[in-house]
Amino acid sequence: NFSKSLVIGKSIVTVVPLTCYEEEGLMNILVHDNGKGFDVSKVTEQQNGIGLSSLKSLTEKCEGEINFDSHAVSGTTVTIDLPITSDFEKL
């Protein structure tokens, strides 16, 4: 793990890019930042764009699960669980 400071708009975010580990046949990917957070329901309902909604679509195509947890005080955590036996040719 390593940290990097980013300036996004007027806020400074320290990003821990990735934590990956295998557990019970799943590849678990965890990303956490300490930014100001966002409204998860608005992002995951969008049908266009190349951001988090696209990440959600790709995860589902791989028969995985993705969860967003975002709060103004503690930042955002994105958790992705992908089955190791997933058929990646679906992409």
Backbone as JSON Lines, residues from 0, in Angstrom:
{"i":0,"aa":"N","n":[0.83,-1.19,0.0],"ca":[0.0,0.0,0.0],"c":[0.88,1.25,0.0]}
{"i":1,"aa":"F","n":[0.39,2.28,-0.67],"ca":[1.07,3.55,-0.62],"c":[0.03,4.66,-0.74]}
{"i":2,"aa":"S","n":[0.41,5.85,-0.33],"ca":[-0.51,6.98,-0.35],"c":[-0.04,8.02,-1.33]}
{"i":3,"aa":"K","n":[-0.99,8.76,-1.88],"ca":[-0.68,9.83,-2.8],"c":[-1.71,10.94,-2.56]}
{"i":4,"aa":"S","n":[-1.26,12.18,-2.51],"ca":[-2.19,13.3,-2.32],"c":[-2.66,13.8,-3.67]}
{"i":5,"aa":"L","n":[-3.94,14.02,-3.78],"ca":[-4.55,14.55,-5.0],"c":[-5.36,15.78,-4.65]}
{"i":6,"aa":"V","n":[-5.41,16.73,-5.56],"ca":[-6.3,17.87,-5.4],"c":[-7.43,17.68,-6.4]}
{"i":7,"aa":"I","n":[-8.65,17.51,-5.89],"ca":[-9.82,17.32,-6.73],"c":[-10.77,18.46,-6.39]}
{"i":8,"aa":"G","n":[-10.98,19.35,-7.35],"ca":[-11.77,20.54,-7.06],"c":[-11.06,21.36,-6.02]}
{"i":9,"aa":"K","n":[-11.74,21.63,-4.91],"ca":[-11.14,22.41,-3.83],"c":[-10.76,21.55,-2.64]}
{"i":10,"aa":"S","n":[-10.86,20.23,-2.78],"ca":[-10.54,19.37,-1.65],"c":[-9.28,18.56,-1.93]}
{"i":11,"aa":"I","n":[-8.55,18.28,-0.88],"ca":[-7.35,17.45,-0.97],"c":[-7.72,16.06,-0.47]}
{"i":12,"aa":"V","n":[-7.38,15.05,-1.25],"ca":[-7.72,13.67,-0.93],"c":[-6.44,12.87,-0.86]}
{"i":13,"aa":"T","n":[-6.28,12.09,0.19],"ca":[-5.19,11.12,0.27],"c":[-5.78,9.78,-0.16]}
{"i":14,"aa":"V","n":[-5.22,9.2,-1.19],"ca":[-5.77,7.97,-1.76],"c":[-4.86,6.8,-1.43]}
{"i":15,"aa":"V","n":[-5.43,5.72,-0.96],"ca":[-4.72,4.45,-0.86],"c":[-5.25,3.63,-2.03]}
{"i":16,"aa":"P","n":[-4.5,3.56,-3.14],"ca":[-5.06,3.04,-4.38],"c":[-5.7,1.65,-4.3]}
{"i":17,"aa":"L","n":[-5.0,0.65,-3.81],"ca":[-5.55,-0.7,-3.85],"c":[-5.04,-1.56,-2.71]}
{"i":18,"aa":"T","n":[-5.94,-2.36,-2.17],"ca":[-5.58,-3.47,-1.32],"c":[-6.26,-4.68,-1.94]}
{"i":19,"aa":"C","n":[-5.5,-5.69,-2.28],"ca":[-6.05,-6.9,-2.91],"c":[-5.67,-8.13,-2.09]}
{"i":20,"aa":"Y","n":[-6.63,-9.04,-1.96],"ca":[-6.34,-10.3,-1.3],"c":[-7.35,-11.34,-1.76]}
{"i":21,"aa":"E","n":[-6.96,-12.61,-1.68],"ca":[-7.83,-13.73,-2.04],"c":[-8.39,-14.33,-0.77]}
{"i":22,"aa":"E","n":[-9.7,-14.62,-0.8],"ca":[-10.34,-15.23,0.35],"c":[-11.55,-16.03,-0.13]}
{"i":23,"aa":"E","n":[-11.56,-17.3,0.17],"ca":[-12.68,-18.19,-0.13],"c":[-13.12,-18.11,-1.59]}
{"i":24,"aa":"G","n":[-12.15,-18.18,-2.5],"ca":[-12.46,-18.2,-3.92],"c":[-12.81,-16.85,-4.52]}
{"i":25,"aa":"L","n":[-12.6,-15.78,-3.78],"ca":[-12.88,-14.44,-4.28],"c":[-11.61,-13.6,-4.27]}
{"i":26,"aa":"M","n":[-11.48,-12.76,-5.28],"ca":[-10.45,-11.72,-5.27],"c":[-11.13,-10.48,-4.7]}
{"i":27,"aa":"N","n":[-10.65,-10.02,-3.57],"ca":[-11.21,-8.86,-2.89],"c":[-10.33,-7.65,-3.19]}
{"i":28,"aa":"I","n":[-10.94,-6.57,-3.66],"ca":[-10.24,-5.35,-3.98],"c":[-10.87,-4.23,-3.16]}
{"i":29,"aa":"L","n":[-10.05,-3.48,-2.46],"ca":[-10.52,-2.43,-1.57],"c":[-9.79,-1.13,-1.89]}
{"i":30,"aa":"V","n":[-10.56,-0.05,-2.1],"ca":[-9.99,1.27,-2.34],"c":[-10.64,2.22,-1.34]}
{"i":31,"aa":"H","n":[-9.83,3.01,-0.64],"ca":[-10.37,3.95,0.35],"c":[-9.68,5.3,0.21]}
{"i":32,"aa":"D","n":[-10.48,6.37,0.3],"ca":[-9.89,7.7,0.36],"c":[-10.48,8.47,1.54]}
{"i":33,"aa":"N","n":[-9.88,9.58,1.87],"ca":[-10.37,10.38,2.99],"c":[-10.95,11.7,2.51]}
{"i":34,"aa":"G","n":[-11.55,11.69,1.32],"ca":[-12.15,12.89,0.76],"c":[-13.46,13.25,1.44]}
{"i":35,"aa":"K","n":[-14.21,14.15,0.82],"ca":[-15.44,14.65,1.43],"c":[-16.65,13.77,1.15]}
{"i":36,"aa":"G","n":[-16.5,12.71,0.4],"ca":[-17.61,11.79,0.15],"c":[-18.55,12.29,-0.93]}
{"i":37,"aa":"F","n":[-19.57,11.48,-1.26],"ca":[-20.54,11.81,-2.29],"c":[-21.8,11.01,-2.06]}
{"i":38,"aa":"D","n":[-22.86,11.36,-2.78],"ca":[-24.13,10.65,-2.69],"c":[-24.05,9.39,-3.55]}
{"i":39,"aa":"V","n":[-23.91,8.25,-2.92],"ca":[-23.73,6.98,-3.62],"c":[-24.9,6.67,-4.53]}
{"i":40,"aa":"S","n":[-26.13,6.94,-4.11],"ca":[-27.3,6.59,-4.91],"c":[-27.31,7.32,-6.24]}
{"i":41,"aa":"K","n":[-26.84,8.54,-6.29],"ca":[-26.81,9.29,-7.55],"c":[-25.79,8.71,-8.52]}
{"i":42,"aa":"V","n":[-24.65,8.3,-8.03],"ca":[-23.6,7.76,-8.89],"c":[-23.98,6.4,-9.44]}
{"i":43,"aa":"T","n":[-24.51,5.52,-8.61],"ca":[-24.79,4.16,-9.05],"c":[-26.04,4.07,-9.92]}
{"i":44,"aa":"E","n":[-26.86,5.12,-9.96],"ca":[-28.05,5.12,-10.81],"c":[-27.76,5.66,-12.21]}
{"i":45,"aa":"Q","n":[-26.64,6.31,-12.41],"ca":[-26.31,6.89,-13.71],"c":[-26.11,5.79,-14.74]}
{"i":46,"aa":"Q","n":[-26.57,6.03,-15.96],"ca":[-26.47,5.04,-17.03],"c":[-25.36,5.35,-18.02]}
{"i":47,"aa":"N","n":[-24.69,6.48,-17.89],"ca":[-23.63,6.82,-18.82],"c":[-22.39,7.25,-18.05]}
{"i":48,"aa":"G","n":[-21.34,7.54,-18.79],"ca":[-20.11,7.98,-18.14],"c":[-19.1,6.85,-18.05]}
{"i":49,"aa":"I","n":[-17.91,7.22,-17.64],"ca":[-16.83,6.23,-17.55],"c":[-16.33,6.07,-16.12]}
{"i":50,"aa":"G","n":[-17.09,6.55,-15.17],"ca":[-16.66,6.53,-13.78],"c":[-17.14,5.32,-13.02]}
{"i":51,"aa":"L","n":[-17.68,5.57,-11.84],"ca":[-18.08,4.5,-10.94],"c":[-19.22,3.65,-11.48]}
{"i":52,"aa":"S","n":[-20.12,4.25,-12.26],"ca":[-21.21,3.45,-12.83],"c":[-20.67,2.43,-13.84]}
{"i":53,"aa":"S","n":[-19.63,2.8,-14.58],"ca":[-18.99,1.85,-15.51],"c":[-18.26,0.76,-14.76]}
{"i":54,"aa":"L","n":[-17.61,1.11,-13.65],"ca":[-16.94,0.12,-12.81],"c":[-17.95,-0.88,-12.27]}
{"i":55,"aa":"K","n":[-19.12,-0.38,-11.87],"ca":[-20.19,-1.25,-11.38],"c":[-20.63,-2.22,-12.48]}
{"i":56,"aa":"S","n":[-20.82,-1.73,-13.69],"ca":[-21.24,-2.57,-14.81],"c":[-20.21,-3.65,-15.13]}
{"i":57,"aa":"L","n":[-18.93,-3.29,-15.16],"ca":[-17.88,-4.27,-15.43],"c":[-17.81,-5.35,-14.34]}
{"i":58,"aa":"T","n":[-17.96,-4.93,-13.1],"ca":[-17.93,-5.88,-11.98],"c":[-19.07,-6.88,-12.11]}
{"i":59,"aa":"E","n":[-20.26,-6.4,-12.44],"ca":[-21.4,-7.29,-12.59],"c":[-21.24,-8.24,-13.77]}
{"i":60,"aa":"K","n":[-20.6,-7.79,-14.87],"ca":[-20.33,-8.67,-16.02],"c":[-19.4,-9.8,-15.64]}
{"i":61,"aa":"C","n":[-18.55,-9.57,-14.65],"ca":[-17.62,-10.6,-14.17],"c":[-18.24,-11.42,-13.03]}
{"i":62,"aa":"E","n":[-19.55,-11.27,-12.84],"ca":[-20.29,-11.99,-11.8],"c":[-19.78,-11.65,-10.4]}
{"i":63,"aa":"G","n":[-19.33,-10.42,-10.25],"ca":[-18.83,-9.96,-8.96],"c":[-19.81,-9.02,-8.29]}
{"i":64,"aa":"E","n":[-19.38,-8.53,-7.14],"ca":[-20.18,-7.57,-6.38],"c":[-19.33,-6.35,-6.09]}
{"i":65,"aa":"I","n":[-19.97,-5.18,-6.1],"ca":[-19.29,-3.94,-5.78],"c":[-20.14,-3.17,-4.78]}
{"i":66,"aa":"N","n":[-19.49,-2.57,-3.8],"ca":[-20.18,-1.78,-2.79],"c":[-19.46,-0.45,-2.62]}
{"i":67,"aa":"F","n":[-20.26,0.61,-2.48],"ca":[-19.75,1.94,-2.23],"c":[-20.21,2.37,-0.85]}
{"i":68,"aa":"D","n":[-19.29,2.88,-0.05],"ca":[-19.62,3.41,1.26],"c":[-18.96,4.78,1.34]}
{"i":69,"aa":"S","n":[-19.77,5.84,1.4],"ca":[-19.22,7.18,1.34],"c":[-19.85,8.07,2.4]}
{"i":70,"aa":"H","n":[-18.99,8.79,3.13],"ca":[-19.43,9.68,4.2],"c":[-18.6,10.96,4.16]}
{"i":71,"aa":"A","n":[-19.24,12.07,4.48],"ca":[-18.56,13.36,4.45],"c":[-17.37,13.41,5.41]}
{"i":72,"aa":"V","n":[-17.46,12.7,6.52],"ca":[-16.4,12.76,7.54],"c":[-15.27,11.78,7.25]}
{"i":73,"aa":"S","n":[-15.61,10.57,6.8],"ca":[-14.6,9.51,6.69],"c":[-14.18,9.18,5.26]}
{"i":74,"aa":"G","n":[-14.76,9.81,4.25],"ca":[-14.36,9.54,2.88],"c":[-15.14,8.41,2.25]}
{"i":75,"aa":"T","n":[-14.54,7.8,1.23],"ca":[-15.22,6.79,0.43],"c":[-14.43,5.5,0.41]}
{"i":76,"aa":"T","n":[-15.14,4.38,0.54],"ca":[-14.55,3.06,0.39],"c":[-15.3,2.33,-0.7]}
{"i":77,"aa":"V","n":[-14.57,1.78,-1.65],"ca":[-15.14,0.94,-2.7],"c":[-14.58,-0.46,-2.49]}
{"i":78,"aa":"T","n":[-15.49,-1.43,-2.38],"ca":[-15.11,-2.82,-2.19],"c":[-15.62,-3.63,-3.38]}
{"i":79,"aa":"I","n":[-14.73,-4.38,-4.01],"ca":[-15.08,-5.22,-5.15],"c":[-14.69,-6.66,-4.81]}
{"i":80,"aa":"D","n":[-15.65,-7.58,-4.99],"ca":[-15.4,-9.0,-4.79],"c":[-15.66,-9.71,-6.12]}
{"i":81,"aa":"L","n":[-14.62,-10.33,-6.67],"ca":[-14.73,-11.03,-7.95],"c":[-14.44,-12.51,-7.75]}
{"i":82,"aa":"P","n":[-15.32,-13.37,-8.31],"ca":[-15.0,-14.79,-8.24],"c":[-13.77,-15.09,-9.08]}
{"i":83,"aa":"I","n":[-12.86,-15.83,-8.53],"ca":[-11.63,-16.16,-9.24],"c":[-11.91,-17.0,-10.47]}
{"i":84,"aa":"T","n":[-12.99,-17.74,-10.46],"ca":[-13.35,-18.58,-11.6],"c":[-14.21,-17.84,-12.62]}
{"i":85,"aa":"S","n":[-14.35,-16.53,-12.49],"ca":[-15.21,-15.75,-13.38],"c":[-14.73,-15.87,-14.82]}
{"i":86,"aa":"D","n":[-15.68,-15.84,-15.75],"ca":[-15.38,-15.9,-17.18],"c":[-15.12,-14.49,-17.69]}
{"i":87,"aa":"F","n":[-13.85,-14.09,-17.77],"ca":[-13.52,-12.73,-18.14],"c":[-13.69,-12.48,-19.63]}
{"i":88,"aa":"E","n":[-14.01,-13.48,-20.44],"ca":[-14.26,-13.25,-21.85],"c":[-15.58,-12.53,-22.05]}
{"i":89,"aa":"K","n":[-16.43,-12.4,-21.02],"ca":[-17.68,-11.68,-21.11],"c":[-17.45,-10.18,-21.3]}
{"i":90,"aa":"L","n":[-16.26,-9.72,-20.97],"ca":[-15.96,-8.3,-21.09],"c":[-15.85,-7.94,-22.54]}
